[in-house]
Amino acid sequence: MLTYLMPWQRPCDCRCPVHHKRTRLTYDEFGCACTIACATQPLTLLADRWNCALFLDQAGYLWQVPALTDGTWDWGNAGEIDTRHDFYHASVVIESRLRELVHVLANPEVFNL
């Protein structure tokens, strides 16, 4: 079995002009054009009803990145979801579930998967 690397430990593989072949430690860096499928992107939930994608940062906090009409992502306006967000209460549940999924994926032998 391959050793699991956290997304922020992996080099960018999506040809982003800012991060290509480098690690990505910040998600809202100016000029970032990483795709949701980039190796540096954590487990991501596409939330089309919210017009964004949701993911956990290195500290395990829920972030959102708005979707743009051309199918790319507005990384300059990405940010942590806090108590002022319209869907904050729903986001608490989503954050918890994403943490559980990350744990299961990183430790499949514990769950006999």
N, C-alpha and C positions, 0 to 999 in steps of 0.2 A: 504494500500500500504506500502511496506517495505521502510525503510529509506535507501536511496542510500549512499553507502560508496565509496569513491574514491579508486582506486586500491592500492595506497600506504598506505591506512588505514586498509587494509584487511590482515589477516594472510595467508601465503603461504600454499596451499593445494595440492601441486604436489609432495611432498616428496623430494624436492631439498635438498641435504646434507648441504647446507649453510643456507637456509632460512626456512626450514620446520617448520610450525606453528609460524613463525615470520613475521614481515613486511619486505618488500624489498624496500629500499630507493634508492639504486644504481643498475643500470642495468648491469654494466660491472665489477662487483665484481668477483675476482678470485675464481674459483671453482663453480660458480653458474651453476646450471643445471635446472633452472626453465623451464617449458614448456610454450608454447604460450597460453595454456588454463589455466594456473595458475591464481588463484584469484588475485594475485598481479600484473598481467600483464594488462596494459591499453588496451583500444580498439586497435586492431591490424589489419593491412592490410597485407595479405600475398602477396608479390610481386615476384612471381616466375620468371618473366622475368628479374628482377634485382638480383635474387638469395638471397633474404633477406626478412625480415618482417619489416614493418614500423609502428611506434607508437609514441604517444606524451608522453613526460616525464611530471613530476609534474609541470613544469613551462610552459608547452604547446609547447615545441620545438620538432621538428620532429627528431626521432632517427631511426637508422637502426641496425638490428642484422643479420649478415650473416648466411645463412643456411649451415649446414654441410651435407655431403653425406649420413649419417646414419639417417637423419630425425631429428636431434637435432639442437641446435642453438649455435653459437659461441659467447657467452656473453662476453668473454674476448676481443673481437674485435668489440663490439657494440659501437656505438657513435652517436653523434649528426651530422646531415647532414648540412654541411656548404657550403660556396660559392665555395670551391675547389672540391666538389663532382661532378662526371660526369653528374648526372641527377639533379643538383641543381635547375634549372628553373622549371622542372616538379615537384620537391619536394615542391616548394612553393605552388603550387596549391593543392597538396595532403595534406600538412599541414593545409591549410585553410579548406578543406573539412572535414578532421578528427576533427578539432575543432568544426565545425558546427554539426557533428554527435554526438560528445560527449555532446554538449549542448542540442540537441534534446533528447537524451537518458536520460539525467539527469533531464530534465524538460518536460516530455511528456504532462502534463496537459496544458501547454502553447500552445501546438500544437494540442490539442484535439486528441491525438493518442490513 
